[in-house]
Amino acid sequence: MIPVKKTMFPLAPGRAGDMMRGLSVLAVTFLITTPVMAGDIFLANHSFEDPPIVEPQPGDPNFGDPFATTTNEFEEGWVTTGPVYNRFGVEGQNDTGRFLNRETVFPNPGGGDPIVIPALPAEMVDGEHIGFLVVNPNANGTLATDVASIAQMSGADFETQTDYSFTLSVGSGALFAAGEGSTVVLEIGYFTDEGFDLDTFDPGIHQFVGLAETEVLQADVLSTFPLLSDYTVELLADDVTADVLGRRVSVRVMQVGGEDGTYNVDNARLSSQAVPEPATATLLLAAGALFVRRRRARA
């Protein structure tokens, strides 16, 4: 039998110890500095493109109608969770929908020159359509429910040790600016009853429960008017309780309170990021601290 040598080039004990400690540091450094797993969660119709709005051409009966490039229809993804939805405050009702990003000319109610609303810069808009939320609480001299909202249930389930973030581009409307005292609320949450689609959704049955929110104030959007800016709400892993695990990750956008006005929204993005288990992170930090102390002791 041929004897097996443990190493062809034996190292001095001190050098071997240094190598092992060096490998340990490299391993700890790799584990601590390697990014945790992250990923985008699919949102259908995230930039409000479906169904496409066709711009009327000369000869079309709707040519020149400023509302012909506006619709309340969401073909996929988004459900309307507020109280009532009709076109731009008909009979004082709240409103959600989409419009084609084109220069639009509206008649001036006071007479004189028409009101020209320019299109937003193409590089700011994801696609050709923009969503909107309209609240008209003082219509007909009465205070209607001052909420207009849209929401979507994703195909992803809440998981342990995972952070979630929802980002949306938000700006003030042009024809009807964001109302005094109003806000837009971005939320991450879930639906109490998940058995619905766009045709069967009933806000009285399929209720949204928010877990995290952030507010976009009227002053925020007016300070950057007419541009859209990104706003984000984050739900941290520690706030995802056991009763939420397994439910579908959902998002909601609401315009709340204040005087009547409009907010524009676009490019909704939902993402998740796995975070290390607390025990694992503690062990890694302890290992690193131990090595540092040993190095200092030797010095």
N, C-alpha and C positions, 0 to 999 in steps of 0.2 A: 504494500500500500504506500502510495506517495503521500508524504505529510503535507498538509495544507498550511501555508503560511498565512498568518493574519494580515500581514501587510508586507509588501516588497520594500517599502521605504519607511521604516518606523520613525515616528516623530518623538521628539523629546516631550516629556510630560507637560511642561509649561506651554510649549507650542500647541500641543494637541488640545489643551484646555482652552487656549485662546481661540483656536479654530471652532471648537464647539460653541463657545460663548458667542462668537461672531455669527455662526449659523443661527443660533437662537435669536439674536437681535434681528437678523434679516427676516426670520420667520415672523416675529412679532411685528416688525415694521410693515411687512407685507400685509398682514391681516388687518392692521389698524388703518393703513393708508389706502388699501384697495377700496374703491367705491362700492357701496352697497347696491343691490340690484334695484333698478328703477325701470319703469315702463309706462307708455301711454295707454290709457284706457279709451277704447273707441266710443265716440259719441256720434250717432247718426245725424246727418244734416247739420254738422257742427258750425258751418258758416251760412246757414239759412239759404242754401241754393236751390232746394227742391220744394215744390216743382218750379222750374224756370219760369220767370215772368217774361212774356213776349211784348216788346215795345211796339205799340200801334204805329203803323206806317200811313203815309198819305193815302186817302181813299177808305181807310178803316173808320167806321162810325165813332170809335173811341179816340181817334187821333186828336191830340190837343187837350184831352181830358187829363188833368194833372194827377188824378187818382187812378188812372188806368194802369200805372206801373206799381200799384200797391195791392197787396192781397192779405187776407187774414188766414190763408190756407197754409198749414204745415203738412206736407205730404208724408213725411217720416220723421221719427225721432221725438219731436217736441209735442207735449200736451199742454193745453192751456188750463191753468189751475186756479185762476181767479174767478170772480163771480159771473161776469157777463162779457161778451166779446162781440163787438160790432165795429164797423168801419169808422175810424176817426170820430168817436164820440156821438154817433147817431143816437138820438134820444137820450143823450147824456151818459151813455154806457161806456165802460172802460174797454180798452182795446189792446190787442197784441197782433203782430203780423210781421210782414216783410215788405221791402220795397226794392226796386231796381235802382242801382246807384247811377243815376243820370241827372243831368241838369234838368230842373223842373220849373215850369212857370205857372204861378197861381194868380188868379184875379185878385185885385186889391179890394177888400170889403169896403174900404173908405173911399174908393174911387182913385183916380190917378194912375200912376205907372204900376204895372203888374209886379208881383213879388217873384224875384228870380232866386231859386235855391240851387247853388252850384253843386256838382257832384264832388264827393270826397276824392282825394288823390288815390289813384289806382294802387299805389304801393302800400297804402294804409288799409285797404280792404282785402279780405281773403275771398276772392271770387267777385261776383258782380252784384250780389244781393246783401242787404243789411236788415237785421231784425229791429223791431221797435216795440216799446211799451208806452201806452198812453193812459194817463189817469185824468178823469174829468169829474172831480167830486162835487162841483158846485152847479152842475147842469140842472136846468129847470127849477132853479132856486132851492134845490134840496141837496143834502149831503149824501151822495151815494157811497157805497163801500169803496174806500179809496185804495184799492189794491188791484194791480194788473200783473199777471205772472205767467211764466212758462217753466216747464220742468221736463226732465228726461231721466229715465231709468236705464242705466248701462247694463251690459251683459256680464260685468265683473262682480264678484262677491266680496264683501268685507272679509279681510284676513287678519290674523294676529300679527303683531310686530310690523305693522305697515302704516306709513304716513300717506295721506292723500292730499292732493291740491287741485283746485279748480280755478282756471284763469279765463277771463272774458274781457274783450275790448269794449269799452263803454264810452259814450259821449252824449252831449246834449243834442236834442233835435233842433232843426233849423226853423221850420215854419212855426212850430210850437215848442219853445225852449223848455228845458227842465223847469218844473214848477217850484216856486218859492217854498222852502221848507221840505221839499221832497227828497227821498233817497232811493237808491237802488241797492237791494240786499242780495248778495251772492251766498248760496248755501250749499253745503254737502250734507246729505242725509239719506233717508230711505222712505219707501212707501209702505204703509201699514198692510196693504193688500196688493200683491204684485201680479195678480192674474188679470191683466188688461192689455189692450193694444189701443191704437189711436181711435178706433171706432167704438170701443166699449168703455173707454175711460170715463169715470164719474168722480169728480172731485169730492163729492160727499161720501163716497165709499173708499176710494183710493187716496187716502190722505197722506200728505208729505210730512215727515218728521225731521226737523233740522238738527244736526249734530254740531255744526260749526258754521259761522257766518262772518261776513265782513260787509261794511257799509260803504257805498260810494255816494258822497254828498253832492248836492246841487252845486256848491261852490267848487268842488273838484272838477266837474265837467265844464262848468262855465269858464274856468281859468284856462282851459285848453281848447275852447270852442274855436272852430268846428271839428277839431281833430278827435280821434278815438285814442284812448289810453288803456293799457292793460291793468287789471285789478285782479288780485288773487286771494282766495280763502284757503286756509290749510286746516286739515283735520289730523291731529297727531295720534300716533299709535296708542298712547296712554288713554285717549278719549274714546277709543273703539271698545266698548264694553262687551261682555260675553253674550248678552242678548241681541247684539247687533251682528255678530259674526254669522256669515252665511247669507245675510240679506244682500240685495243688489245695491251697489253703490249708485246713488242718484244725486242729481243736482237741480237746483231751482234758482230762478232769477225773478225778483219781484221789484216793482216800483211801489213805494209805500208812502202814503201821506202827502201833505203839502197841497199846494194849489195845482190846478190842471196844467199839464205839460207833457213833454215827450222825451224819452231817452232812446238812443240808438245803441244796438249791441251787435257784436260780430265775433267770429273766430273763437268759439268755446273750446277749451282744452282741459281734459281731465287726466291726471297721472297718479301713479302710486310709486312708493319707494320703500323697499324693505329695510328695516333697521336691525342692528344686532340685538340678540337677546341680552338683557341687562347682566346676567351672570357671565356670559361670554365676554362682554366688554370689560367687566370688572377683572376677570382673570387675565386678560391681555394687558390691561393697565398695570396690574400687580406684577406680572412678569417683567414688564419694561422697567418698573420702579426698582425691582430686585436687582436687575442687571446694573442699573445706574449706581446703586449703593455699593455693589461689589467692585465696580470700577473705581469708585471714589476711595474705597477702603484700601485697594491695592496701591493707589497713587500715594 
